[in-house]
């Protein structure tokens, strides 16, 4: 019985749930609910669960959210309304059932209003949904929801940080290329630097176009007496950057997409004044960094960056321990969901 060719039950034709037309209803029936994200690869354990042998009483949910959607609630209502009572639903873990406490309580209220229940089998362990909801199941769903919310927050924060990082890298690369024209003076001089250093992605026609589009900014840079540098986080050496990045240590030369650290080392020479673009850390042993705020300092005062004092960080085991405490406090009702979110945010910031 191929999954793709299994005839859908008419009630679920226009839904993401795959419910077989041959599904059976009645007292004590066993159903399996297999949900997996379409974004996960073939090595994911939930994909293995999806691929196990199945019957007409196996319900598939591909790409269905266990947080934002209520497909599992619709399924329970469907089974009860078609005559199934005291049935068993098997899932690989509680996160495959639902990670939304609102959906979970809706299922509880529906079952109690119909004076029925079912057994939820989680990884082999059975729970009476109505009888065990408040004593055992609710805590599982609360923890799943808290975990889902925190993962969502971290994912959004990571996406924003990545977006910001890409923008910064583009600014760093553009500034570096402008400085090529400051040092090289003209197309031929820049081309020579590119050839001798091995910089990538700079054919002559692109250089001509770049100079034409950025001539005004290049002229401004030529009038500066001092330039600012950032420390490569990979090699510890320095490369020229816009002033606002002069204290940065979070970027590497290779991240600019102009070449590797070996290309950077090719510029550690007075030949063609390439050492104004990139220079080794040994060139900065005695320079003192001004600690005043950047906006209060005159232009060009920074030649290098300094490393910020590092804060003591929690270990992975300490973080896990705190997460368990926060979730336990929330499940016991000693802190609210807002307080839980705030604690998690501070922990992972």
C-alpha positions, 0 to 999 in steps of 0.5 A: 500500500503506497502512501502516495496512492492511498485514497484520502477520506473525503473529510480530509481531502483539502487538509494536510492530514492524510487519513485513509478512506479505509480507516476503521472506527469503533471501541478500542481501535488503535491509531498511529499519528505520525507527524514530521516536518517537511524541513527535516532531512532523511536522517531525522528520527521522525522521518524513520518513524514516518517510514515504518510499516503502516495500516489504514488506521495510521494517520500522517501529518506532513509539514503540520505544525504542532504549535500553530495548527489544531489538526490533532484536535480535528482528528480527535473530533473526527474519530469520536464523531464516527463512533470510536470510543476508548481508542488508543493513539500512538505517537513517538513523543508528546511533541508529535501530538501537540506543543500547544496547551490551548489545543490540549485543553480543547481536546480535554474539554471536548472529551469530557463533554462527550463523556469519553476518553482515549489512551495516548501512548507516548513512546510505549507509555499509556496515559488516560487522556482525561484521567491523567491530563492534569496529573501527568500530561499537562506538564508534558505539554507545558514543557513542550510549549515553553520549549517551542516558544523559546526555540522560536524566539532564538530562531527569530533572533538568529535570523535577524543577527544573520541578516545584520551580519550579511549587511555588515560584511557587505559594508566591510567588503565595499570599504575594502574595495574602495581602499584598493583604489586609494592605495592603487590610485588607478585601474592598473594599480588596483589590478596589479594589487589584485594579481599579486595578492590573489584577491578573488572575484575582481576582474578588470571590468568589475573594477572599472564599474566599481570605481565609477559607482564609488568615485566620490567616496574613494576621493573622500578616503584619499583625503584621510590621514589615518585609517581604521582596522579590525582584528580578524577573528581567525588569524588575529591580524588586521584589515582596513574597515570603516570607522564604526567597525574599528573595535570589532573582533567578530569578523574574519578577512575570509568572510568578506569573500575576497580570499582566505587568510593566505591571501591576506598574508600576501598583503603583509608587504610595503610593495605597492603599499599593500600593508595599508590594507592588511597587516600582521598583528606584530605591527601593533604591539605597542599601540595604545587604544583610546578607551573614550566612546567612539562618538567623542573621538576625532576621526581616524584615531583608531588604528587597531581594535582592542579585545573586550573583557570577556564575561564569565559564561555558564557551562552547558550543564549549568544552562540545562539545570536552569532550564529544568528549574524554570520549567518545573517552576512554571509547571508548579505555577510558581512563575507565569509564562511571561516570567518563564519567557523572560528567564529563558531570554536572559539565559540564552541571550 
